[in-house]
Amino acid sequence: MLVDEEFLLKNKLQLNPIGCYLYETDKHGSPIMGNILFVGDTYTGDGITFSGIEEETFNKLYEQLKQLAWKAGT
């Protein structure tokens, strides 16, 4: 899960309740603001690079996030 770590430098802050839940903001107090991005990672000779996620992973994640959003009322 990637987030915009420079959100405090921006004028328009928008709390992301699902991102906060997934990041466990309630445990450490650092909220997720704005959009989140789910990526895969690929190990190469140069280290780790970001990549797309497999379709099966996307489908599972999509259904879980849909249910979470419904429960949160978003």
Secondary structure, 3 states (H helix, E strand, C coil): CEECCCHHHCCCCCECHHHHHHHCHHHHCCCCECCEECCEEEEECCEEEEECCCHHHHHHHHHHHHHHHHHHCC
